[in-house]
Amino acid sequence: MANDTKFPLYSLQNVLIDSGNLVLGSFLGHGAHGAIYQATSLQKWQRSSFLVSPSAAASPVLAIRRLQKKRPPAPSITKIRYAVKAVFSSAGETEAHLHSRASGHRGILTLHRVIREGPFMYFVLDLCPSGDLFEAVSRRVYFQNVQAIKSIFLQLIDAVEHCHVLGIFHRDLRLENILLKNEVGEPPHIVLSDFGLATEEIWARDRTGSQMYMSPEHLGRYGPTIEDYDCAANDIWAMGVIFVILILGNCAPWAMASDACPVFHNYTHNTRDFFARRHGMTVETNALMTRIFELNPPRRISLTELRPTIHALNEFTDIAVQGEHDRAVLSNPPEDERHRFFQPGLGTGN
């Protein structure tokens, strides 16, 4: 485990929580500060099949030791009902407060309750078995599906606007934090998750987040250093990165919005038609990208302006131009484009 202090978070499988009402199952992944598990509600007759008790869950060392013992097979459980995110209590209070405030909106992952036991807090959440948008993009589920991409992005606008109206700024908008509630073959229904880096501060100074999605003023590596950045404008920039990846299907606009990134450097010297020339985007889409990726945060497009502009788009790219460009790049990518192909983990985490 890379961070030994977090080891107990990754050792909670088969732990009973909530007075034995929930059992943590398979590990699903991790968020900004915690580990996420599938969880199942238990009836009283089922609880005796699990050796780890609620008191053991309150003690990470005891829980780990008991997990190492041989146990009888678990009862057959066919329906997984929740996802549970486990975080250390010291790191979870702000997240619990902000996620509970935002929850209840169609575009926000439902937080059913927060359980506090021992050193941990457990966020009981809706389970989204269809996975996240990162997985969908990796499989090109929505590639070149204009209506599906518009639907996803308009839902994202609704969710982020809901948060901003409440005075909540997410600051970690990325594909992995956008989950799919729809079943395979159904129209996309996304929900925003992981409020681990969210804040109620309109202006912030810390540089935490996922580099590929961070605005230049948030990252702090482009132009003059700005101590305080606008959290709302930063969220809109991250949404733009998501939009580009949805459209292109295989790449992000740049590795990071930094002077050190050649592609972003090129953008700063040619903002007017960068996306049209480089990715074959239509005039209308290119103009929108220029407004989303406005280098001066106060002039960046607002969510109110963004929604009707997305509605008005009929196509994102000139298919012939894009295909020609991609074939050339795939056969011999130039030095400043070798990072651009969308890969797991590219620019995520800091």
N, C-alpha and C positions, 0 to 999 in steps of 0.2 A: 504494500500500500504506500503510495507516494507520501502521504501525510499521516504519520503514525497517530497524531492526536485525533484524527477522524476515524480511526480503525473501528471503534464500537459502532459507529453509524452503519458500517458495512457488514455487521455481524448480527443482524437482528432477525434473520429468517427463523420462522417458527416461534417467535416471541409472541406471547399473549399480551394484549394491552386493553385498556378500557374495561378494567375489572373482569377480564377474560372474555369480553364480548367480541373482540377482533383478534385474528391471528395474522401475523405478517407472513407473506409467502415469498414468491420469487422476486429477486432484485430487478428493478426496471431501469434504473439509471440514477443520475445525480443532478441536483440543481445547483444554484449559486452557493448554498450553504449546507445542503443535506442530501440524504439518500432516499430513494423512492422505491416502494415495494408494492406489489399486489397485496390486497388484504381481503379477508373473507369474514363475514359475520358467523359466529358460532352459536349453536344451541348448547344448553347445559350438558347434554349427554356427550357432546363432542369434545368438551374441554379437557377431559381426563386423558385424551390421547396425546396431548402435548405436554412435554416435560418442563417447558419454560413457563414460569408463572409470572403474573404481573409484578410480584416483588423482585423476581429475577431481572425483569426488564428495567427495574429501577436501579439495578447495579450492573453496569456494563461488564465488569469482570466476571461476576457470577453468571450472567447470561451467556457469556462466551464459553465459560467452562462447561456449563450444562449443555450447550449446543454441541460440544465435542463428544458428549456421552452418546452411547447407542440408545436409540429410542424406538418404540414400536411404530409401525407404519401409520401415517396419518389417515384419518377417515376419508372416504371419497367425497369430494366437494366439487360440484359441477359448475357452480356459478360464482364467479369473482365479482364482488360488488363495489369495491373501492380501490383507489390508489391511496397509499399513505406515505407522506413525506416525513421523515424523521430528521430533526435538527437538534443541535444542542440548545438548551433553553436560553443560554446567554446570547445566542445569535438569532433567535427566532421571534422575539417580541414585536419588532417593527414589522416584519413580514406578516405575522399573524394579524396585526392591527390593520395593515393596508389591504391585505387580501380579503379579509372579512368585510371591509368597507366596500370593496369593488365587487365582491361576489353577489350573485343574484341577477346579473346581466347575462343575456343570451351568449355574449361573446367572451365571457370570463369563466374560466374553470371553476365550478362550484366548490366552495369550501364548506363542508357540512358542519364541521366542528373542529376544535383544537383540544387535544388531550395532553395534559401535563403530568408526566410521571417520571420521578427521579430526575436525572440530568437532561432528559429529553422532552421535546415537544413533538407531538404527532399531528400533522395536518391530514384530516380525513377528507379526501377529494373524490370527485367523479373519476372513474376509470375510463380511459379512452383507448380501447383495444386496437383501433386503427392506427395508432402511433402518432408521430409528429410530422410536421411539414418537411423537415429535413429528409426523413425517410421517403416521403412522397416525391420530393424533388429528385432525390438520388435515383429513384425508379422511373423518373420522368412521367409520373402519373398524369400531370396536368400540362405537360409540355405542348405548346402551340394550341392549347385549348383556351381561346380568348375569353369565352364566357365564364369558364370555371376560374380563371385567373382573376378576372374582374370581380367575381363573386367573393373570392377569398380576400382580395385586397379591400373591397368595400366593407366586408365584415371586420377586417382588421382596423379600418378607420373607425367604425362604430365602437369597437372595444376600446381603442386608445382614447377616442374622444370621451367616452364614458369615464375613463380614469382621469383625464385632464379636467373635466368638469368638476370632479370630486377633489381636485387638487392633488392627484396622485400621478407621479411620473415614473414610468416603468424602468427605464435606463438599461434594460437588457433584452430589447426586442431582437429576436433572432429566430431562425427556422425551428430550432430545437425547443423553443418555448411557445410554439404555436401548435396545439394539438388538434387532431381530427376526431370529431364525435360521430361523424357519419359512418355507415357501413360501406363496404366495398361496392361500387356501382351506384351509390346514391350521390346526389349533389353535395359538394363540400360544405361542411359545417365546422368552422374553426372556433377554438376557444383559446384565450390567452392565459398562460400559466406562469408560475415562478416569479413571485414578487420579492425575491431575496435581495435585489439591489434597488428596489423601488424607494422613492422618497416623496415627502410632502414639501420639500424645499424647491421653490421656483428656480433658484440659482444654486449651483453646487460647485465644489472644488475638487472632489476626489476623482481619480482617474480609473476606477474599477469598471469592468465591463468586458465585452468581447470585441477585440480590436477591429475586426473586419467591419463591424457594424457601427463603430463609434464615429461621431462627427469630428472634424478636424479640431474644433474648439474643445471638445471633450477629451480627445486623445492628447492634445497639447503638443503636437509635433509638426505643426504647420504654421508658418507665419509667426507673428509676434505672440508671445505667451499671454494667454488670457486666464486670469486667476479664476474667475467665476464664469460658468457657462450656463446657458438657458436650457433647462431640462426638457421643456416642451419641444423646442427646436431640435434638440438632440434626438428625441424620439422620432421625429419626422424624418430626419436623416437616416436613421436605422430602418425605418419603413421603406425608404427608397432603395436601400441595399436589398431588402427582401423582395421588392418589386422587380428589380433587375434580374435577380436569380430566378424568380418565377418565369419571367419572360424568356430568358436565354437558356434556362434549363441545365446548363453545364458550367456556369461561371459567375463569379461576382464581379462587380465593376472594377475593383482593385483589392489588393491585399490589406491595405489600411490607408486612411486619409492622412498621409504623412509625406513630408518632403523626401523621405528615404525611399518611397515607392515610386518607381519610374512611371507607372501607368497613371497614378494620381497626379504626379508632376505634369504629365502631358495634359491631363484634364484641366488643371489650373491655368494652363496656357492656351486652352482652346475649349472653353466651356460652351460656346455658342452651338457647335454642331458635333461635339465629341461622340455622342451616342449614335448619331446618324452615320458618321463616317466609320466608326470603329465596329459597330454592331448592327448596322443596317436598320436602325429604328426609323419609323415614320417621322415625318416633320412634326406631327402633333405630339407623339410620344417623346421625341427628342426635346421638344420645348418644355414638356412637363418635367422631364428628368433634370433639365437645367434649373428649373424652379425648386425642385426638391433638393438638389445638391447645390443650392446657392451658398457660396462661401461666406457671405455676410449673414449671420443668423437672423437678425431682425427682418431681413428681406426674404427669408425662406418662406415657401408657400405654407399656408395654414391648413388645418384639417377641414375647415369650412370651405375653403377654395378647392381643396383636393378632391372632395367627393364628386361634385358635378363634372370636374375635368375627367375623372376616371369613367364616369357614366358615358361621357361623350365619345370616348375612344372606341373605334370599330376594329382597328388592327394595331398591333404593337410594332411589327417589323415588316419591312419589305422582304418577303421570303427569299426572293432571288438574290438580293444583295447579301443578306445574312448567310445564305448557303454558300455563296462564293467566298465570302470572308472566312467562314469556319473551315472550309476545305483547305484554304491556303494556310491557315494557322495550324490546323491539325497535321499537315504534311511537314511543316517547318516552322514551329513557333518562334517568333523573335524573342530576344533575350528578355524584354520587358513584359512579355505575355506568358512566360512559362509557368508563372504562379496562378494564372487566372482560372484554370479549369477547376470547377467546383469539386472539392475533396472533403471527406469527413475530417472535421476538426480544424479546417483552414480558418485561422484567425479567431477561433473561439476560445475564450478564456483568457485570463490575464493574471 
